[in-house]
Amino acid sequence: MAIIPKSCDVLVIGGGPAGSSAATHLAQAGIDTVLLERSVFPRNQVGESLIPHFWKFTDLTGVSEKIRQEGFLAKAGGITVWNGKIHQIRFSDFGYTRPGLHVERDIFDAILLHHAESCGAKVFNGVAVKKASFSDCQWPEIFYTDKRGGGNQEGAIRCRYLIDASGHSSFLANQFKVRQTISPQMNFLSLWGYFENALFVGVDRRSHTAEALATIKPVTFVMSFEEGWLWHIVLRGKASVGLIVPTGRTRGMDKQQREAFFRQTCTRLPHLRNLLEPACFIEGSLQFRPDYSYYSHTICGENYYCIGDAAAFVDPVFSHGVQNALYNAATATLAIKESLKNEKQRLRYSQLCESRMQQFYGFSRALSLGDFGGNGVNPQLVKNLMKSLPPLELELILVASEMTNRSENFRQMAREAGVLGKFEERFLERIEGLAF
Ligand SMILES: Cc1cc2nc3c(=O)[nH]c(=O)nc-3n(C[C@H](O)[C@H](O)[C@H](O)COP(=O)(O)OP(=O)(O)OC[C@H]3O[C@@H](n4cnc5c(N)ncnc54)[C@H](O)[C@@H]3O)c2cc1C
């Protein structure tokens, strides 16, 4: 069993997309990086729909070819049924040459983590971080439990910089008590599970059996209903179906009652009911995540950085989570690389990074949470980001912001920033009905 070092330049907590990408960036720069991940990979994860923007980040770390070789399903865009209005977006209409993907996250995340290791990061699975201790005069000291080989060994490691990429457990934000829910009205939970033999929604707006995946590209299907919204994402050999409902909706339910609620809702709702008609629920596949969306006022300090879901989480209606995680990884590691070269400036670099990452979260929040997204968002920062985005990405996001009624604030900001005008209604197809 490999020995965990006693010290390193950068310690990363968590091996999801945020942590593994951060470790890759650092290791590629020759920085001594240790990553501690409590699970043994591959491990389950939700968040299977990736928009094409993610490729630019995987290009940066050099992992795109490994992702391509895995043969994940390429998706052509999305169809939403929101408050009865049906809309479709096709990435190819915007000139995207690379597809979005529907990925099994256990496999996708394992590819990123193995890539980090192959680039020189020291990765330890089965090691859970318990506590981080900061003092003015010394490097942070991180305490962990090493559960490898069935053990339960306590240990500690010192590092010059700590990256918290622990996902929704928000390790540091909870230790610092800075994590908060965005708004009581946005207190949602998600229930999701998997079905075999479900039909999928094709770019031709029809439903198909899985055999048709060889000839017809799938889309991500999203629909609002009286209590929230749902997704249907076809994967290889199964479909992922999720419901987002107010936290109170399942309060007091035990596991069996939650599953009954999930299955009844799936078979009750139009469109989804038809997609699942020939399908079989995979027993034991139901999972749930309570209490989101959340954010933290402070996500960077002189010697620590919180990235990905560890820093903030926004309702996933626009599939922004993984690309946020990859963006944060690139930004935080840039700040750390500069700080290692010039320690005197490290506070300045961390403040710059904080502002950049809060700007990105503010953007996602304004896009996804409507009126409730405002808490803690600096509208000027969001407008500045809108103005600096590559035109292709801006166009896709602006058009997508028409697909639900979540983005009124966002569109107002875009109008004020002077970027909306020519994109209004472009490439967003309003459809009268769906053939399933
Ligand atoms: C219901 C739902 C649907 C979603 N749908 C989408 C989608 O369609 N598209 C999309 O892009 N995003 C989606 N997301 C968001 C996406 O899943 C996350 O944004 C993404 O996984 C964040 O990556 P991460 O690396 O920050 O965290 P994670 O992927 O959660 O990785 C964190 C890792 O840290 C490890 N860890 C935690 N605590 C410790 C500890 N103390 N010590 C060591 N290791 C630890 C965990 O085991 C885990 O492997 C969705 C999220 C939810 C909840």
The ligand as an SDF file (V2000), in Angstrom:
LIG
                    3D

 53 58  0  0  0  0  0  0  0  0999 V2000
  -29.7380   16.1490   -8.9090 C   0  0  0  0  0  0  0  0  0  0  0  0
  -28.5340   16.6850   -9.5910 C   0  0  0  0  0  0  0  0  0  0  0  0
  -28.4480   16.6750  -10.9800 C   0  0  0  0  0  0  0  0  0  0  0  0
  -27.3090   17.1900  -11.6230 C   0  0  0  0  0  0  0  0  0  0  0  0
  -27.2500   17.2110  -12.9850 N   0  0  0  0  0  0  0  0  0  0  0  0
  -26.1760   17.7230  -13.6030 C   0  0  0  0  0  0  0  0  0  0  0  0
  -26.0430   17.6800  -15.0070 C   0  0  0  0  0  0  0  0  0  0  0  0
  -26.9120   17.1660  -15.6980 O   0  0  0  0  0  0  0  0  0  0  0  0
  -24.9270   18.2100  -15.5830 N   0  0  0  0  0  0  0  0  0  0  0  0
  -23.9320   18.7670  -14.8320 C   0  0  0  0  0  0  0  0  0  0  0  0
  -22.9490   19.2650  -15.3830 O   0  0  0  0  0  0  0  0  0  0  0  0
  -24.0070   18.7830  -13.4740 N   0  0  0  0  0  0  0  0  0  0  0  0
  -25.0950   18.2760  -12.8560 C   0  0  0  0  0  0  0  0  0  0  0  0
  -25.1540   18.2610  -11.4890 N   0  0  0  0  0  0  0  0  0  0  0  0
  -24.0440   18.8390  -10.7300 C   0  0  0  0  0  0  0  0  0  0  0  0
  -22.8040   17.9420  -10.7330 C   0  0  0  0  0  0  0  0  0  0  0  0
  -23.1420   16.6520  -10.3000 O   0  0  0  0  0  0  0  0  0  0  0  0
  -21.7800   18.5520   -9.7990 C   0  0  0  0  0  0  0  0  0  0  0  0
  -21.7240   19.9380  -10.0240 O   0  0  0  0  0  0  0  0  0  0  0  0
  -20.3770   17.9560   -9.9920 C   0  0  0  0  0  0  0  0  0  0  0  0
  -20.3620   16.5960   -9.6690 O   0  0  0  0  0  0  0  0  0  0  0  0
  -19.4040   18.7080   -9.0960 C   0  0  0  0  0  0  0  0  0  0  0  0
  -18.1430   18.0990   -9.1290 O   0  0  0  0  0  0  0  0  0  0  0  0
  -17.1900   18.1980   -7.8450 P   0  0  0  0  0  0  0  0  0  0  0  0
  -15.9070   17.6170   -8.2530 O   0  0  0  0  0  0  0  0  0  0  0  0
  -17.2490   19.5670   -7.2790 O   0  0  0  0  0  0  0  0  0  0  0  0
  -17.9050   17.2880   -6.7440 O   0  0  0  0  0  0  0  0  0  0  0  0
  -18.1980   15.7230   -6.7120 P   0  0  0  0  0  0  0  0  0  0  0  0
  -18.3860   15.1940   -8.0590 O   0  0  0  0  0  0  0  0  0  0  0  0
  -19.3080   15.5700   -5.7350 O   0  0  0  0  0  0  0  0  0  0  0  0
  -16.8750   15.0950   -6.1080 O   0  0  0  0  0  0  0  0  0  0  0  0
  -16.5190   15.3200   -4.7590 C   0  0  0  0  0  0  0  0  0  0  0  0
  -15.6770   14.1640   -4.2820 C   0  0  0  0  0  0  0  0  0  0  0  0
  -15.1610   14.4760   -2.9770 O   0  0  0  0  0  0  0  0  0  0  0  0
  -15.1580   13.2920   -2.2030 C   0  0  0  0  0  0  0  0  0  0  0  0
  -15.1730   13.7010   -0.7790 N   0  0  0  0  0  0  0  0  0  0  0  0
  -16.1660   14.3290   -0.1190 C   0  0  0  0  0  0  0  0  0  0  0  0
  -15.8110   14.5690    1.1530 N   0  0  0  0  0  0  0  0  0  0  0  0
  -14.5510   14.0660    1.2960 C   0  0  0  0  0  0  0  0  0  0  0  0
  -13.6560   14.0180    2.3950 C   0  0  0  0  0  0  0  0  0  0  0  0
  -13.9720   14.5080    3.5920 N   0  0  0  0  0  0  0  0  0  0  0  0
  -12.4390   13.4430    2.2150 N   0  0  0  0  0  0  0  0  0  0  0  0
  -12.1000   12.9400    0.9770 C   0  0  0  0  0  0  0  0  0  0  0  0
  -12.9350   12.9510   -0.0850 N   0  0  0  0  0  0  0  0  0  0  0  0
  -14.1450   13.5180    0.0760 C   0  0  0  0  0  0  0  0  0  0  0  0
  -16.4180   12.5710   -2.6340 C   0  0  0  0  0  0  0  0  0  0  0  0
  -16.3440   11.1830   -2.3600 O   0  0  0  0  0  0  0  0  0  0  0  0
  -16.4540   12.8660   -4.1250 C   0  0  0  0  0  0  0  0  0  0  0  0
  -15.8620   11.8490   -4.9170 O   0  0  0  0  0  0  0  0  0  0  0  0
  -26.2640   17.7240  -10.8450 C   0  0  0  0  0  0  0  0  0  0  0  0
  -26.3360   17.6970   -9.4540 C   0  0  0  0  0  0  0  0  0  0  0  0
  -27.4560   17.1770   -8.8180 C   0  0  0  0  0  0  0  0  0  0  0  0
  -27.5140   17.1710   -7.3270 C   0  0  0  0  0  0  0  0  0  0  0  0
  1  2  1  0
  2  3  1  0
  2 52  2  0
  3  4  2  0
  4  5  1  0
  4 50  1  0
  5  6  2  0
  6  7  1  0
  6 13  1  0
  7  8  2  0
  7  9  1  0
  9 10  1  0
 10 11  2  0
 10 12  1  0
 12 13  2  0
 13 14  1  0
 14 15  1  0
 14 50  1  0
 15 16  1  0
 16 17  1  0
 16 18  1  0
 18 19  1  0
 18 20  1  0
 20 21  1  0
 20 22  1  0
 22 23  1  0
 23 24  1  0
 24 25  2  0
 24 26  1  0
 24 27  1  0
 27 28  1  0
 28 29  2  0
 28 30  1  0
 28 31  1  0
 31 32  1  0
 32 33  1  0
 33 34  1  0
 33 48  1  0
 34 35  1  0
 35 36  1  0
 35 46  1  0
 36 37  1  0
 36 45  1  0
 37 38  2  0
 38 39  1  0
 39 40  1  0
 39 45  2  0
 40 41  1  0
 40 42  2  0
 42 43  1  0
 43 44  2  0
 44 45  1  0
 46 47  1  0
 46 48  1  0
 48 49  1  0
 50 51  2  0
 51 52  1  0
 52 53  1  0
M  END
$$$$
